[in-house]
Amino acid sequence: MSLAEYQALDFSAEGALARDLAARLDAEADQPILSLSPPHGADAGGPALLTSAMSAWYLQNVSSARRSALGEVLSSFADEKTSSGNEGFLVEAERDRIEQAKQTALATERANFFQRKEISDLNVEIGRLHTEYERKRAEHGRDAQAWRPGMYFFGLFLFVMAEYPINLSAFLKIDFLTPAFATISVTLIAFGLAFSSHLIGQVVRQWSERFGENVTGRLKAESVRLFGVGLLLLLIGAAAIVFSRTYLVAEAVARSEALGEEGASTVSIYGLALIMNVFVYAIGLAWAIVFHDPVPNFMEERHRLEVLRSRLRKRYRTLLEPKQRQRIEEAQRAREQAERREADQAKSLRNHTRHRARFAEVLKADDRVKALLESHRSRLLATARQRGLHTRFVYHDLTSGDVDTRRELDGEAYLRLRLHLGYV
């Protein structure tokens, strides 16, 4: 085929080629997600940002004729030399070659990065957690509650600190404990009660998911164990506090008898300690309930997934991003050099204007191809909406500068993207 044959193809809305493209519409209009060809590195055989059906139509009906037409133009440039002895070239094709070389280098470096054992293992774990998290997300129809461990454990630490003014004076009255051991004892009791509120609050918050219907025996056993440990720690802490208060009560009674006065009653001393400790424990319990998701391990999986993804992004920025940035900068310099060469050959290449005019004829035919494809994608979206679908379009962009190259567009965003047929 030649340029004349490419120009002779009928790309009108009523032509056979348009009807062939329209016949492929129904197969894609029923799909909620459609994959697109890569946005960069297009060539004459693989245009950018086409759906599978659009790409198949292009390869079957356009590719051969367009390749031949471009071949004529490229040959006409290559057959002549500039005044400096350099072979002529089509600058648009040179830009695409530079872009293809860049895309190949980016893909190779990404492949090498993900083949590293550290990154491979990290990626496998992220994939496993993502699958599990998405399963629970679909099951419960929502994202997990955000887990803020820093704030949560700081609140429990304040809970621990609140135990000192309430109970330290009583423990200091125990005659067989030195002040240091009394302080250590209060610290252990405080941490035990904090951990108890954490365990019991977690189980209470997730009660229906841990003891409801269709719950596995393993999860129920784990829940009983957590609740039992929390209750045991609570009882130990309460017993230790009551025991310390007996020494405080004994001292108060002895002082009252020595002075011949009525001191604080035993009930008031025990009652005040009980109220203050119950109040602090209730705050800790409420803190644990509020901060936990009703679904066991849901927010923990989300947090773990975010931590691993953050770690992967950090390794990406350290090991891969500098190389990728270097490739992009090299491609930019190569394009600038190509533009300077084009400016030079525009002045010194014989018949440059005539060759550019032939290429302009290819561009006119390209515009007809793109107009037909753009009309098709508009009809595709309109048909999908009539069927109640909001189609999403996905593609991979290696120049995104992110670990995840997957990009997703809605229909309106896809319509705003310009199609590129490629000139290599």
Residue pairs with C-beta under 8 A, 6 or more apart in sequence:
1 64
1 65
1 68
1 69
2 68
2 69
2 72
3 68
3 69
3 72
3 73
3 358
3 361
3 362
5 65
5 68
5 69
6 65
6 66
6 68
6 69
6 362
6 365
7 69
7 361
7 364
7 365
9 17
9 61
9 62
9 65
9 365
10 16
10 17
11 17
11 18
11 365
11 368
11 369
11 371
11 372
12 18
13 372
13 375
17 61
17 62
17 372
18 372
20 57
20 60
20 61
21 54
21 57
21 372
21 373
21 376
22 376
22 379
24 53
24 54
24 56
24 57
25 53
25 376
25 379
25 380
25 383
26 383
27 53
28 34
28 51
28 52
28 53
28 380
29 380
29 383
29 384
29 387
29 389
29 391
30 384
30 387
30 389
31 389
31 391
32 389
32 390
32 391
32 392
33 391
33 392
33 393
33 394
34 51
34 52
34 391
34 392
34 393
34 394
35 51
35 52
35 393
35 394
35 395
36 49
36 50
36 51
36 393
36 394
36 395
36 414
37 46
37 47
37 48
37 49
37 50
37 55
37 395
38 48
38 103
38 395
38 396
38 397
38 398
39 48
39 49
39 395
39 397
39 417
40 48
40 99
40 102
40 103
40 397
40 398
40 399
41 48
41 96
41 99
41 100
41 102
41 103
41 104
42 48
42 96
42 99
42 420
42 421
42 422
43 96
43 100
43 422
43 423
43 424
44 63
44 66
44 67
44 70
44 421
44 422
44 423
44 424
45 59
45 63
45 67
45 422
46 55
46 422
47 55
47 58
47 419
47 420
47 421
47 422
48 419
48 420
48 421
48 422
49 395
49 414
49 417
49 419
49 420
50 58
50 373
50 419
51 377
51 380
51 393
54 373
54 376
54 377
58 369
58 373
62 369
66 362
66 365
66 366
66 369
66 421
69 362
69 365
70 93
70 362
70 423
72 358
73 90
73 355
73 358
73 359
73 362
74 89
74 90
74 93
76 351
76 355
76 358
77 87
77 88
77 89
77 90
77 349
77 355
78 87
78 88
78 89
79 88
80 87
80 88
80 349
80 350
80 351
80 355
81 87
81 88
81 349
82 88
82 344
82 345
82 348
82 349
83 348
84 344
84 348
86 341
86 345
88 345
88 349
88 352
88 355
89 341
89 342
89 345
90 355
90 359
90 423
91 338
91 339
91 341
91 342
92 359
92 423
93 423
93 424
94 338
94 341
94 342
95 335
95 338
95 423
96 422
96 423
96 424
97 424
98 331
98 334
98 335
98 338
99 331
100 424
101 331
102 327
102 328
102 330
102 331
103 398
105 327
106 324
106 327
106 328
106 398
106 399
107 398
109 320
109 323
109 324
109 327
110 320
110 324
110 398
110 405
113 119
113 316
113 319
113 320
114 120
114 123
116 319
118 315
119 312
119 315
119 319
122 308
122 311
122 312
122 315
123 312
125 308
126 305
126 308
126 309
126 312
129 301
129 304
129 305
129 308
130 305
132 301
133 144
133 298
133 301
133 302
133 305
136 144
136 295
136 298
136 301
137 143
137 144
140 295
140 298
143 302
144 293
144 295
144 298
144 299
144 301
144 302
145 292
145 293
145 298
145 299
146 299
146 302
147 291
147 293
147 299
147 300
147 302
147 303
148 291
149 303
151 291
152 287
152 291
155 287
155 291
156 194
156 197
156 198
156 284
156 287
156 288
157 194
159 190
159 193
159 194
159 197
159 280
159 283
159 284
159 287
160 187
160 190
160 191
160 194
161 190
162 280
163 186
163 189
163 190
163 193
163 277
163 280
164 186
164 190
166 273
166 276
166 277
166 280
167 186
167 189
167 190
167 241
167 244
167 273
167 277
168 182
168 183
168 186
169 248
170 241
170 244
170 245
170 247
170 248
170 273
171 177
171 182
171 183
171 185
171 186
171 244
172 179
172 182
173 244
173 247
173 248
173 251
174 182
174 243
174 244
174 247
175 247
177 185
185 240
189 236
189 237
189 240
189 241
192 233
192 236
192 237
193 233
193 234
193 237
193 281
193 284
194 284
195 230
195 233
196 229
196 230
196 231
196 233
196 234
196 237
196 281
197 230
197 281
197 284
197 285
197 287
197 288
198 230
198 284
198 288
199 226
199 227
199 229
199 230
199 233
200 227
200 230
200 231
200 234
200 285
200 288
201 284
201 285
201 286
201 287
201 288
201 289
201 292
202 226
202 288
202 292
203 210
203 223
203 226
203 227
203 230
204 285
204 289
205 288
205 289
205 292
205 293
205 294
206 223
206 292
206 293
206 294
206 295
206 296
208 294
209 215
209 294
209 295
209 296
210 219
210 220
210 223
210 296
211 220
211 223
219 296
223 296
234 281
238 277
241 273
241 277
242 270
245 269
245 270
245 273
248 269
249 266
249 269
249 270
252 263
252 264
252 269
253 263
253 266
255 263
256 262
256 263
292 299
293 299
309 403
312 403
313 402
313 403
316 402
316 403
321 401
324 401
325 401
328 399
345 352
346 352
349 355
366 421
369 421
370 419
370 421
373 419
374 415
374 419
377 414
377 415
378 415
380 391
381 391
381 411
381 414
381 415
384 390
384 391
384 411
385 411
390 410
390 411
391 411
392 408
392 409
392 410
393 408
393 409
393 410
393 411
393 413
393 414
394 406
394 407
394 408
394 409
395 406
395 407
395 409
396 405
396 406
396 407
397 405
397 407
398 405
400 407
409 417
